[in-house]
Amino acid sequence: MRSLIRSQLRLGLVFAGGFCLATALFVAAIVLVPGLDEQFVAGVPVAWLLLAFGLYPLVITVGVLYARAAARNEARFRQLAEDET
């Protein structure tokens, strides 16, 4: 059971770190591109649209990938537990 907990913790930390890094890079790229706040689409700054429609797919993708990897870890653990009995 400890191996499963360690594995899930390691997986969570890796995904959380990767998500934070990807989010920071995305925001930094928006900040570093000059003129995004001066361009508007339907009255909304382009930088805001990029944040709104760029970060949500990232959140969903990271969530789906994490759930699949966590389920895979649990399936491996179940398989190991069944093999030991």
ABEGO torsion letter per residue (X at the ends): XAAAAAAAAAAAAAAAAAAAAAAAAAAAAAAABBGAAABBBGGBBAAAAAAAAAAAAAAAAAAAAAAAAAAAAAAAAAAAAAAAX
